Structure formats: C-alpha cells, structure tokens
C-alpha cells in the first residue's frame, strides 16, 4: 500500500500566494522524532551544564585545598630532610667520640648507619603538580620509616657509648692520680741502698717526707681492705680500688678509717707518722697492679 502523503501549507501575511510542501507521513514522523530527541538531548546537556556550574565553586575550593596540602607535604619533606641531616651530624659526632675512646677504628665497623633519607623527588617543588597525591604520601611514609630506623640505630649506639663511658668513668675514679700527702720525695721507686742494712734492696714504693700528723688523702675511690700493723711498715692501710689496683700506706701515726669502709678520692684516711722501720716522719706509698708493685709516679697527674 502506498504511503500516504501529507501537505504542509505556508500562508504568508499580506496578499502573497501560499506555499505548499508535500511530505510523506514517514518522513514527517522522522522529523518529529529528531526534533523531540534533539530537545531531550539539549535539555540533558543544559542540565549537566547547570549542575557543573553549581559545582564549580566547590571544585575550585577542592583544587585550592589540594594545592595547599601538596605545599604542606613539600614543607614536611624538607623538615624531614633537615632532621635526617641533623641525625647524620649527631652520628658523625658519636662516631668520632667512639674513635677517640678506642671503641672502634676510624673505618666502618660493619654496622648499618641508617638507610637514607627522603626521596629527592619529594623535595622537587614541581613534584606535587606532576605526580599523584597517593604517590607523594607513600614516599613521605617511606621517608619517615627511614628516619625512625636511623633514630633507633642511633639510640643503640648512644646506649653502648654511654655504657662504655660510664665504665671508663668508674675506672678513672678508681685510678690513683693525686699525691697522697704534701711533702717532698725522699726516696723513689726501684733499687736503692737500705738505710738500715746498707744493702742493695728493691724499694716497692716512694717515700714522701713531711711533718708529723700531716693528713694523708685517698688518691682514688676504693674500699679499705686492711688496717693494722704490718711488720716493717708499722701502722698501715691498704685500699682496694678495683680493676686490679691496690694502694698501701705505711709508717702511719694514726688511721682514720676502718676495714671495709668505702672512701672517695680526696678523703682523709690517716695521719703521717714514723712507726715501723722508719728514720723520721714520712709516708711510704705503694701502688700495686694485679699484685705487682709499680711506680706510683706513673699514676700521679699533678
């Protein structure tokens, strides 16, 4: 069956003649469908435009906040890098101290000195613009983890150094380093002619001549291990300082300490006398290291 035709008549104003367009019904339907579809599409696009326009201020605010956060991360990255540099400087000082006290040589002792600082890319001012926020945050966490490992290692190093120095402090406090009394040395350490037998003998200490009852000081920290009469030494005191060091004081007039008493460097422990085999008031002073008499002058600093 032939398609029905439809006539569209245009009547202009005035006296002009009419115009007529003859269309098939199918074509007219297609034209109407296109017009309706176009109207719907235009309405959808216009609605999207209005929605996007409404969201523009919020998007601009989010973009501004995002840029601000990236700047904050960049600032934090720089601070982390500065902290890492300071930690590195402290490690260098710690290393020099350990070398000075012979805890290690100047070369690397094999231990890890940390695992590095933040990624250099994080410190690039353009990094926040060209890279993703997620990647930036990941690198920041990695930098913080690295810094935490450096700090943890530094704490272990400091603890070891502190323990070593504390031990050295105890050793120094227990090492006789001052004159036990004021006077002049009348006899030194080593072989000499005995004032009593006129025979050659080995003198195990030094004799310090001074006035009667002059104070005798402990030259180092220690514990009194003997107080009493000791043959030719007369009234004597022996102090154990630890680390294999002992000191002996002979020819005393009076002991001012008792056995097992703890003394500090500079404490008055006795008075000078002339007891035992003595030719006059003086202090006989000995230093023993691991049971062997050594020259006391090797320990006296002033």
URDA-V436077 format. One record per pair of residues at least 4 apart in sequence whose ideal C-beta (glycine too) atoms are under 7 Angstrom apart, sorted by the first residue. I is the first residue (numbers start at 0). J is the second residue. D is the distance in whole Angstrom. If there is no record, write none. Layout:
i & j & d
I & J & D
I & J & D
//
This chain:
i & j & d
2 & 23 & 5
2 & 24 & 6
2 & 25 & 6
3 & 24 & 5
4 & 21 & 6
4 & 23 & 6
5 & 22 & 6
5 & 24 & 6
5 & 27 & 6
6 & 19 & 6
6 & 21 & 5
7 & 20 & 5
7 & 22 & 6
8 & 17 & 6
8 & 19 & 5
9 & 17 & 6
9 & 18 & 4
10 & 17 & 5
11 & 15 & 5
22 & 26 & 5
22 & 27 & 5
23 & 27 & 7
24 & 28 & 6
25 & 29 & 7
26 & 30 & 6
27 & 31 & 6
28 & 32 & 6
29 & 33 & 6
30 & 34 & 6
31 & 35 & 6
32 & 36 & 6
33 & 37 & 6
34 & 38 & 6
35 & 39 & 6
36 & 40 & 6
37 & 41 & 6
38 & 42 & 6
39 & 43 & 6
40 & 44 & 6
41 & 45 & 6
42 & 46 & 6
43 & 47 & 6
44 & 48 & 6
45 & 49 & 6
46 & 50 & 6
47 & 51 & 6
48 & 52 & 6
49 & 53 & 6
50 & 54 & 6
51 & 55 & 7
54 & 58 & 6
55 & 59 & 6
56 & 60 & 6
57 & 61 & 6
58 & 62 & 6
59 & 63 & 6
60 & 64 & 6
61 & 65 & 6
62 & 66 & 6
63 & 67 & 6
64 & 68 & 6
65 & 69 & 6
66 & 70 & 7
67 & 71 & 6
68 & 72 & 6
69 & 73 & 6
69 & 127 & 3
69 & 135 & 7
70 & 74 & 6
70 & 127 & 7
71 & 75 & 6
72 & 76 & 6
72 & 127 & 7
72 & 135 & 6
72 & 139 & 6
73 & 77 & 7
73 & 124 & 7
73 & 127 & 6
74 & 78 & 7
75 & 79 & 6
75 & 139 & 7
76 & 80 & 6
76 & 117 & 5
76 & 121 & 4
76 & 122 & 6
76 & 139 & 6
76 & 142 & 7
77 & 81 & 6
77 & 122 & 6
78 & 82 & 6
79 & 83 & 6
79 & 117 & 5
79 & 142 & 5
79 & 143 & 7
79 & 146 & 6
80 & 84 & 7
80 & 116 & 6
80 & 117 & 5
80 & 122 & 6
81 & 85 & 7
82 & 86 & 6
82 & 146 & 6
83 & 87 & 6
83 & 116 & 4
83 & 146 & 6
83 & 149 & 7
84 & 88 & 6
85 & 89 & 7
86 & 90 & 6
86 & 149 & 5
86 & 150 & 6
86 & 153 & 6
87 & 91 & 6
88 & 92 & 7
89 & 93 & 6
89 & 153 & 7
90 & 94 & 6
90 & 112 & 6
90 & 153 & 6
91 & 95 & 7
92 & 96 & 6
93 & 97 & 6
93 & 156 & 6
93 & 157 & 7
93 & 160 & 6
94 & 98 & 6
95 & 99 & 6
96 & 100 & 6
96 & 160 & 6
97 & 102 & 4
97 & 103 & 5
97 & 160 & 6
98 & 103 & 6
98 & 104 & 7
98 & 105 & 5
100 & 163 & 7
100 & 164 & 7
100 & 167 & 7
102 & 160 & 7
102 & 163 & 6
103 & 108 & 5
111 & 152 & 7
113 & 148 & 6
113 & 149 & 4
113 & 152 & 6
114 & 145 & 5
114 & 148 & 5
115 & 145 & 6
116 & 142 & 7
116 & 145 & 6
117 & 121 & 5
117 & 122 & 7
117 & 142 & 3
118 & 138 & 5
118 & 141 & 7
118 & 142 & 7
120 & 126 & 6
121 & 126 & 6
121 & 135 & 7
121 & 138 & 5
121 & 139 & 7
121 & 142 & 7
125 & 129 & 6
126 & 130 & 5
126 & 135 & 7
127 & 135 & 6
130 & 134 & 5
130 & 135 & 6
131 & 135 & 7
132 & 136 & 6
133 & 137 & 6
134 & 138 & 7
135 & 139 & 6
136 & 140 & 7
137 & 141 & 6
138 & 142 & 6
139 & 143 & 7
140 & 144 & 6
141 & 145 & 6
142 & 146 & 6
143 & 147 & 6
144 & 148 & 7
145 & 149 & 7
146 & 150 & 6
147 & 151 & 6
148 & 152 & 6
149 & 153 & 6
150 & 154 & 7
151 & 155 & 7
152 & 156 & 6
153 & 157 & 6
154 & 158 & 6
155 & 159 & 6
156 & 160 & 6
157 & 161 & 6
158 & 162 & 6
159 & 163 & 6
160 & 164 & 6
161 & 165 & 6
162 & 166 & 7
163 & 167 & 6
164 & 168 & 6
165 & 169 & 7
166 & 170 & 6
167 & 171 & 6
168 & 172 & 6
169 & 173 & 6
170 & 174 & 6
170 & 242 & 6
172 & 219 & 7
172 & 220 & 5
172 & 264 & 7
173 & 219 & 5
173 & 220 & 5
173 & 221 & 6
173 & 240 & 4
173 & 241 & 5
173 & 242 & 6
173 & 244 & 6
174 & 219 & 6
174 & 244 & 7
174 & 298 & 6
175 & 218 & 4
175 & 219 & 4
175 & 240 & 7
175 & 244 & 7
175 & 246 & 5
175 & 286 & 6
175 & 298 & 5
176 & 218 & 6
176 & 219 & 6
176 & 298 & 6
176 & 299 & 6
176 & 300 & 5
177 & 216 & 7
177 & 218 & 5
177 & 264 & 7
177 & 299 & 7
177 & 300 & 7
177 & 301 & 6
178 & 299 & 6
179 & 215 & 5
179 & 216 & 6
179 & 218 & 5
179 & 248 & 7
179 & 282 & 6
179 & 284 & 5
180 & 207 & 6
180 & 209 & 6
180 & 213 & 5
180 & 214 & 7
180 & 215 & 5
180 & 216 & 7
180 & 271 & 6
180 & 282 & 5
181 & 209 & 6
181 & 213 & 7
182 & 207 & 4
182 & 208 & 5
182 & 209 & 3
182 & 213 & 7
183 & 208 & 6
184 & 205 & 6
184 & 206 & 7
184 & 207 & 6
185 & 206 & 5
185 & 208 & 4
185 & 281 & 6
186 & 191 & 6
186 & 202 & 6
186 & 205 & 7
186 & 206 & 4
187 & 205 & 6
188 & 202 & 6
188 & 204 & 6
188 & 205 & 6
188 & 294 & 4
188 & 295 & 7
188 & 296 & 7
189 & 201 & 7
189 & 202 & 6
190 & 199 & 6
190 & 201 & 6
191 & 200 & 7
191 & 202 & 5
192 & 197 & 6
192 & 199 & 6
193 & 197 & 6
193 & 198 & 5
193 & 200 & 5
194 & 278 & 6
195 & 276 & 6
203 & 285 & 5
203 & 292 & 4
204 & 247 & 7
204 & 283 & 6
204 & 284 & 5
204 & 285 & 3
204 & 292 & 7
204 & 295 & 6
205 & 284 & 6
205 & 295 & 5
205 & 296 & 7
206 & 281 & 5
206 & 283 & 6
207 & 281 & 6
207 & 282 & 5
207 & 284 & 6
208 & 281 & 4
209 & 213 & 4
209 & 271 & 6
209 & 280 & 7
209 & 281 & 7
209 & 282 & 7
210 & 280 & 6
211 & 252 & 6
211 & 271 & 6
211 & 272 & 7
211 & 280 & 4
212 & 252 & 6
212 & 270 & 5
212 & 271 & 6
213 & 270 & 7
213 & 271 & 4
214 & 267 & 5
214 & 270 & 6
215 & 248 & 6
215 & 267 & 7
215 & 268 & 6
215 & 269 & 4
215 & 270 & 7
215 & 271 & 6
215 & 282 & 6
216 & 265 & 6
216 & 266 & 7
216 & 267 & 6
216 & 268 & 7
217 & 221 & 7
217 & 238 & 6
217 & 262 & 4
217 & 263 & 7
217 & 264 & 6
217 & 265 & 7
217 & 266 & 5
217 & 268 & 5
218 & 246 & 6
218 & 264 & 6
219 & 240 & 5
219 & 264 & 5
220 & 240 & 7
220 & 262 & 7
220 & 263 & 5
220 & 264 & 6
221 & 238 & 4
221 & 239 & 6
221 & 240 & 4
221 & 241 & 7
221 & 262 & 6
222 & 238 & 7
222 & 239 & 5
222 & 259 & 6
222 & 261 & 5
223 & 236 & 6
223 & 238 & 6
223 & 256 & 5
223 & 257 & 7
223 & 258 & 6
223 & 259 & 6
223 & 260 & 5
223 & 262 & 6
224 & 237 & 5
224 & 238 & 7
224 & 239 & 4
224 & 258 & 7
225 & 235 & 7
225 & 236 & 7
225 & 237 & 4
225 & 258 & 7
226 & 236 & 6
226 & 254 & 5
226 & 256 & 7
226 & 257 & 6
226 & 258 & 5
227 & 235 & 7
228 & 233 & 7
228 & 234 & 6
229 & 235 & 4
229 & 249 & 7
231 & 275 & 5
231 & 276 & 4
232 & 249 & 3
232 & 250 & 7
232 & 275 & 5
232 & 283 & 6
233 & 249 & 6
233 & 250 & 5
233 & 251 & 7
233 & 274 & 3
233 & 275 & 3
233 & 277 & 7
234 & 251 & 4
234 & 254 & 6
234 & 272 & 7
234 & 274 & 5
235 & 247 & 6
235 & 248 & 6
235 & 249 & 5
235 & 251 & 7
236 & 248 & 5
236 & 251 & 7
236 & 254 & 6
236 & 256 & 7
236 & 268 & 6
236 & 269 & 6
237 & 245 & 6
237 & 247 & 5
238 & 245 & 7
238 & 246 & 5
238 & 262 & 7
239 & 245 & 5
240 & 244 & 4
240 & 245 & 7
240 & 246 & 7
243 & 288 & 6
243 & 289 & 4
244 & 288 & 6
245 & 287 & 4
246 & 285 & 7
246 & 286 & 5
247 & 285 & 4
248 & 269 & 6
248 & 282 & 6
248 & 284 & 6
249 & 275 & 6
249 & 283 & 4
250 & 272 & 6
250 & 273 & 6
250 & 274 & 5
250 & 275 & 5
250 & 277 & 5
250 & 281 & 6
250 & 282 & 7
250 & 283 & 5
251 & 269 & 5
251 & 270 & 7
251 & 272 & 5
251 & 274 & 6
252 & 270 & 4
252 & 271 & 6
252 & 272 & 3
252 & 274 & 7
253 & 269 & 6
253 & 270 & 5
253 & 272 & 7
254 & 269 & 5
255 & 267 & 6
255 & 268 & 6
255 & 269 & 6
256 & 260 & 5
256 & 262 & 6
256 & 268 & 5
262 & 266 & 5
262 & 268 & 6
271 & 280 & 6
271 & 281 & 7
271 & 282 & 5
272 & 280 & 6
273 & 277 & 4
273 & 279 & 6
273 & 280 & 5
277 & 281 & 7
284 & 295 & 6
285 & 292 & 6
285 & 295 & 7
286 & 293 & 5
286 & 295 & 4
286 & 298 & 6
287 & 291 & 6
287 & 292 & 5
288 & 293 & 5
293 & 297 & 6
295 & 299 & 6
//
